[in-house]
Amino acid sequence: MTEAELASYPVDDPRSSVDWSDGGTVLAFVNEVAGGRRLLEALRERVDAGADAVAVAAPQNQPVVGQIVDRDEIREAALSRVEVTQSVLAEFGIEASGAVMDPEPSLALDDAVRAFAPREVLLSSLYEARFGLLRRDLVEWAKDRFEIPVTHIPVRVDDDAVRWDVTHTLVVGTQTIASPELIESLKARAAETPHRYTIICPRSGDLSREEVVERLARTVAELYRAEIDAIGQPMSPEPFAAIENAIEHYRIDDIIISTLAGEQSKWLEQGLLEKVREITDKPVNHYEASSGSRTEQRAPSAESAGVRT
């Protein structure tokens, strides 16, 4: 984080105060939303300084986008936050253990600190994270609770809206989310004007949650390597409901829906593009791409990849 950014947002300095020369564990606690590029940078700094173990933990609470009623789906959303973070770290050569904890964030963090015995906690959450009936501030509670350093690494959702120089793009895709063509298109957009991407992966076909996590993590990691901000989350709702939730909870300037080409896409058959255009006045772009699976090596043709508005 630059000095200008530190001055603009009253958040913790992400640089570690711990002497890592003797090793130890750093705990990343991801609350409500998967950690972004700043969490990755903070973890890499600590590993480079000598931290020899990384742990990722999340409470089984509601994700920031949408409301989930089913308890199993809430646990799956928390597990996805952990696994996406682990997979992104693995893309950068960092292995991390992971755990899903109690639904109550304070109890979950307490349990994670006891389980992993970290020398520092990186608390990745929204700018303001509150819990319990009294709506206590989670970050301030944690700093008072633990003797070890607790560093807040905010994932700014609402606060990003004040930066009008950044285009906030919602990217929707599952089968194609790791497509090289799509990733290059996102990079090209960001090279023209500053972008921040929110990526959601709704249910699609027979892809397992593990496959979706792996594809999403590859895409997020590629954007991070290009120093582009992005957050991503697999989502249990069907595509239209997932997009509705995202439009309600995020600042969005435009939407990209990525599908398989033509008749291969169930989303196109179901009229997803038309449904989304009916509920928003934001530009909705359609991108056709390959599946992005690791086994797919076929180069895209001019007819099979491209943006349509």
C-alpha positions as CSV (number, residue, x, y, z in Angstrom):
1,M,0.0,0.0,0.0
2,T,1.4,3.4,-0.9
3,E,1.7,6.3,1.5
4,A,-1.0,8.1,-0.4
5,E,-3.4,5.2,0.1
6,L,-2.5,5.0,3.8
7,A,-3.4,8.7,4.1
8,S,-6.6,8.4,2.2
9,Y,-8.1,5.5,4.2
10,P,-7.7,5.3,8.0
11,V,-6.7,1.7,8.2
12,D,-3.9,-0.2,9.8
13,D,-0.4,-0.1,8.2
14,P,-0.2,-3.6,6.6
15,R,3.5,-3.8,7.2
16,S,4.3,-6.3,9.9
17,S,5.6,-5.3,13.3
18,V,6.7,-8.8,14.1
19,D,10.3,-10.0,13.8
20,W,9.9,-13.1,11.7
21,S,13.5,-14.2,11.8
22,D,12.6,-17.1,14.2
23,G,9.7,-18.2,12.0
24,G,6.2,-18.8,13.2
25,T,2.6,-18.9,11.9
26,V,0.7,-16.0,10.4
27,L,-3.1,-16.4,10.5
28,A,-5.4,-14.9,7.8
29,F,-8.9,-14.6,9.1
30,V,-11.3,-14.0,6.2
31,N,-14.7,-12.7,7.4
32,E,-17.7,-12.4,5.1
33,V,-15.7,-11.9,1.9
34,A,-12.6,-13.5,0.4
35,G,-9.4,-11.5,0.9
36,G,-8.2,-9.4,-1.9
37,R,-4.8,-8.4,-3.3
38,R,-3.7,-6.6,-0.2
39,L,-4.1,-9.7,1.9
40,L,-1.9,-11.6,-0.6
41,E,0.7,-8.9,-0.5
42,A,0.7,-8.8,3.3
43,L,1.1,-12.6,3.6
44,R,3.9,-12.7,1.0
45,E,5.7,-10.0,2.9
46,R,5.6,-12.1,6.1
47,V,6.6,-15.3,4.4
48,D,9.5,-13.4,2.8
49,A,10.5,-12.1,6.2
50,G,10.6,-15.6,7.7
51,A,7.1,-16.8,8.6
52,D,7.2,-20.5,8.0
53,A,3.5,-21.4,8.2
54,V,0.4,-19.7,6.9
55,A,-3.1,-20.6,8.1
56,V,-6.5,-19.4,6.7
57,A,-9.7,-19.5,8.7
58,A,-13.2,-18.3,8.2
59,P,-16.4,-18.2,10.3
60,Q,-19.5,-19.8,9.0
61,N,-21.4,-16.5,8.7
62,Q,-23.3,-14.9,5.9
63,P,-21.3,-13.8,2.9
64,V,-21.4,-10.1,2.0
65,V,-23.4,-10.7,-1.1
66,G,-26.9,-12.1,-0.6
67,Q,-28.6,-14.0,2.2
68,I,-28.3,-17.7,2.5
69,V,-30.8,-19.6,4.6
70,D,-29.5,-23.2,4.3
71,R,-26.9,-24.0,7.0
72,D,-25.0,-26.3,4.7
73,E,-24.7,-23.6,2.0
74,I,-23.4,-21.1,4.6
75,R,-20.7,-23.6,5.6
76,E,-19.9,-24.2,1.9
77,A,-19.6,-20.4,1.3
78,A,-17.2,-20.1,4.2
79,L,-15.2,-23.1,2.9
80,S,-15.1,-21.5,-0.5
81,R,-13.6,-18.3,1.0
82,V,-10.9,-20.4,2.7
83,E,-10.2,-22.5,-0.4
84,V,-10.1,-19.7,-2.9
85,T,-7.6,-17.9,-0.6
86,Q,-5.5,-21.1,-0.2
87,S,-5.5,-21.7,-4.0
88,V,-4.5,-18.1,-4.8
89,L,-1.6,-18.4,-2.3
90,A,-0.6,-21.7,-3.9
91,E,-0.4,-19.9,-7.3
92,F,2.3,-17.8,-5.7
93,G,4.1,-20.7,-4.1
94,I,2.7,-20.4,-0.6
95,E,1.1,-23.4,1.0
96,A,-1.5,-22.7,3.6
97,S,-3.6,-24.8,6.0
98,G,-7.3,-23.9,6.3
99,A,-10.2,-24.3,8.6
100,V,-13.9,-23.3,8.8
101,M,-14.9,-22.2,12.3
102,D,-17.9,-21.2,14.5
103,P,-20.6,-19.0,12.9
104,E,-20.0,-16.3,15.4
105,P,-16.9,-14.3,14.2
106,S,-15.5,-13.6,17.7
107,L,-15.7,-17.3,18.7
108,A,-14.3,-18.4,15.4
109,L,-11.3,-16.1,15.7
110,D,-10.8,-17.2,19.3
111,D,-10.8,-20.8,18.2
112,A,-8.5,-20.1,15.2
113,V,-5.9,-18.4,17.4
114,R,-5.9,-21.3,19.9
115,A,-5.7,-23.9,17.0
116,F,-2.9,-22.3,15.0
117,A,-1.0,-20.3,17.7
118,P,-0.1,-17.5,15.3
119,R,2.4,-14.7,16.0
120,E,0.2,-12.3,14.1
121,V,-3.4,-12.2,12.8
122,L,-4.3,-10.6,9.5
123,L,-8.0,-9.8,9.8
124,S,-9.5,-9.5,6.3
125,S,-13.0,-8.0,6.5
126,L,-15.1,-5.2,5.3
127,Y,-13.9,-1.7,6.4
128,E,-16.4,-1.9,9.3
129,A,-17.1,-5.4,10.6
130,R,-19.5,-5.8,13.5
131,F,-20.8,-8.9,15.4
132,G,-23.3,-9.9,18.1
133,L,-26.4,-8.3,19.4
134,L,-24.4,-5.3,20.6
135,R,-22.9,-4.9,17.1
136,R,-19.4,-4.7,18.5
137,D,-16.5,-3.7,16.2
138,L,-14.7,-7.0,15.4
139,V,-11.3,-5.4,14.7
140,E,-11.2,-3.4,17.9
141,W,-12.5,-6.4,19.9
142,A,-9.7,-8.6,18.5
143,K,-7.0,-6.0,19.2
144,D,-8.1,-5.8,22.8
145,R,-8.6,-9.6,23.1
146,F,-5.2,-10.9,21.9
147,E,-1.7,-10.1,23.0
148,I,-0.3,-10.8,19.5
149,P,-0.6,-8.1,16.8
150,V,-3.9,-8.0,14.9
151,T,-3.6,-6.1,11.6
152,H,-6.8,-5.2,9.7
153,I,-6.6,-5.8,6.0
154,P,-9.8,-4.2,4.7
155,V,-11.7,-5.5,1.7
156,R,-13.4,-2.2,0.7
157,V,-16.7,-2.8,-0.9
158,D,-18.8,0.3,0.0
159,D,-15.8,2.5,0.5
160,D,-14.5,1.8,-3.0
161,A,-17.5,3.8,-4.3
162,V,-15.8,7.1,-3.4
163,R,-13.1,6.5,-6.1
164,W,-14.7,7.6,-9.3
165,D,-11.5,7.1,-11.2
166,V,-11.9,3.4,-10.9
167,T,-14.3,1.4,-13.0
168,H,-16.0,-1.3,-11.0
169,T,-16.9,-4.3,-13.2
170,L,-18.9,-7.3,-12.1
171,V,-17.6,-10.4,-13.9
172,V,-20.0,-13.4,-14.0
173,G,-18.8,-16.7,-15.2
174,T,-18.2,-20.3,-14.1
175,Q,-17.4,-22.7,-17.0
176,T,-15.3,-20.0,-18.7
177,I,-13.9,-18.0,-15.7
178,A,-10.3,-19.2,-16.2
179,S,-10.5,-18.8,-20.0
180,P,-7.2,-17.2,-21.3
181,E,-9.2,-15.0,-23.6
182,L,-11.4,-13.7,-20.8
183,I,-8.4,-13.0,-18.6
184,E,-6.5,-11.2,-21.3
185,S,-9.7,-9.1,-22.0
186,L,-9.9,-8.1,-18.3
187,K,-6.2,-7.1,-18.3
188,A,-6.6,-5.1,-21.5
189,R,-9.5,-3.2,-19.9
190,A,-7.5,-2.4,-16.8
191,A,-4.6,-1.2,-18.9
192,E,-6.8,1.4,-20.6
193,T,-8.5,2.7,-17.4
194,P,-8.2,1.6,-13.7
195,H,-10.5,-1.3,-13.0
196,R,-11.5,-3.2,-10.0
197,Y,-13.2,-6.6,-10.6
198,T,-15.7,-8.4,-8.5
199,I,-16.0,-12.0,-9.8
200,I,-18.8,-14.3,-9.0
201,C,-19.2,-17.9,-10.1
202,P,-22.8,-19.1,-9.8
203,R,-23.9,-22.7,-10.2
204,S,-23.2,-24.0,-13.7
205,G,-23.4,-27.5,-15.2
206,D,-21.7,-30.4,-13.4
207,L,-18.7,-28.5,-12.2
208,S,-17.8,-29.4,-8.6
209,R,-17.1,-26.7,-6.1
210,E,-13.5,-27.7,-6.0
211,E,-13.2,-27.2,-9.8
212,V,-14.8,-23.8,-9.6
213,V,-12.5,-22.7,-6.8
214,E,-9.4,-23.8,-8.8
215,R,-10.5,-21.9,-11.9
216,L,-11.5,-18.8,-10.0
217,A,-8.2,-18.8,-8.1
218,R,-6.2,-19.0,-11.3
219,T,-8.0,-16.0,-12.7
220,V,-7.6,-13.9,-9.5
221,A,-3.9,-14.8,-9.3
222,E,-3.4,-13.7,-12.9
223,L,-5.0,-10.4,-12.2
224,Y,-2.9,-9.9,-9.1
225,R,0.2,-10.6,-11.1
226,A,-0.8,-7.7,-13.3
227,E,-1.4,-5.6,-10.2
228,I,-5.1,-5.5,-10.8
229,D,-7.5,-5.5,-7.8
230,A,-10.1,-8.3,-7.8
231,I,-12.1,-10.3,-5.3
232,G,-13.9,-13.5,-6.2
233,Q,-16.4,-15.9,-4.7
234,P,-18.2,-19.1,-5.9
235,M,-21.9,-18.7,-5.2
236,S,-24.6,-21.2,-4.6
237,P,-27.6,-19.3,-6.1
238,E,-28.6,-19.7,-9.8
239,P,-26.9,-17.1,-12.1
240,F,-29.8,-14.6,-12.2
241,A,-30.3,-14.6,-8.4
242,A,-26.5,-14.3,-7.9
243,I,-26.3,-11.3,-10.2
244,E,-29.3,-9.6,-8.5
245,N,-27.6,-10.0,-5.1
246,A,-24.3,-8.6,-6.5
247,I,-26.1,-5.6,-8.1
248,E,-27.8,-4.9,-4.7
249,H,-24.6,-5.1,-2.6
250,Y,-21.8,-3.8,-4.7
251,R,-21.1,-0.5,-6.6
252,I,-21.1,-1.7,-10.2
253,D,-20.4,0.4,-13.3
254,D,-20.8,-2.4,-15.8
255,I,-21.3,-6.2,-16.1
256,I,-19.5,-8.8,-18.1
257,I,-21.3,-12.2,-18.4
258,S,-18.9,-14.9,-19.8
259,T,-20.4,-18.0,-21.3
260,L,-19.5,-20.8,-23.6
261,A,-20.1,-20.0,-27.3
262,G,-23.6,-20.2,-28.7
263,E,-25.6,-23.4,-28.3
264,Q,-23.1,-24.7,-25.7
265,S,-24.3,-22.2,-23.1
266,K,-27.3,-23.0,-20.9
267,W,-27.2,-19.5,-19.6
268,L,-27.9,-18.1,-23.1
269,E,-30.7,-20.7,-23.6
270,Q,-32.3,-19.5,-20.4
271,G,-32.2,-15.8,-21.5
272,L,-29.8,-14.7,-18.8
273,L,-28.6,-11.7,-20.7
274,E,-32.1,-10.3,-21.4
275,K,-33.1,-10.9,-17.8
276,V,-30.1,-9.0,-16.4
277,R,-30.6,-6.1,-18.8
278,E,-34.2,-5.7,-17.6
279,I,-33.1,-5.1,-13.9
280,T,-30.2,-2.7,-14.5
281,D,-29.3,0.4,-16.5
282,K,-25.6,-0.5,-16.4
283,P,-24.0,-1.8,-19.6
284,V,-24.2,-5.6,-19.8
285,N,-21.5,-7.1,-22.0
286,H,-21.5,-10.7,-23.2
287,Y,-18.2,-12.5,-23.6
288,E,-17.9,-15.9,-25.4
289,A,-14.9,-18.0,-24.5
290,S,-13.5,-21.4,-24.1
291,S,-14.0,-23.4,-20.9
292,G,-10.6,-22.5,-19.3
293,S,-10.0,-26.0,-18.0
294,R,-6.4,-26.9,-17.6
295,T,-6.8,-29.7,-20.1
296,E,-8.1,-27.5,-22.8
297,Q,-5.3,-26.3,-25.1
298,R,-7.3,-25.3,-28.2
299,A,-6.6,-21.8,-29.3
300,P,-9.6,-19.6,-29.7
301,S,-10.8,-18.7,-33.2
302,A,-12.1,-15.2,-34.1
303,E,-15.6,-16.6,-34.1
304,S,-15.4,-18.3,-30.7
305,A,-14.1,-15.4,-28.6
306,G,-15.1,-11.8,-28.2
307,V,-17.1,-9.2,-26.5
308,R,-20.7,-8.4,-27.5
309,T,-22.7,-5.6,-26.0
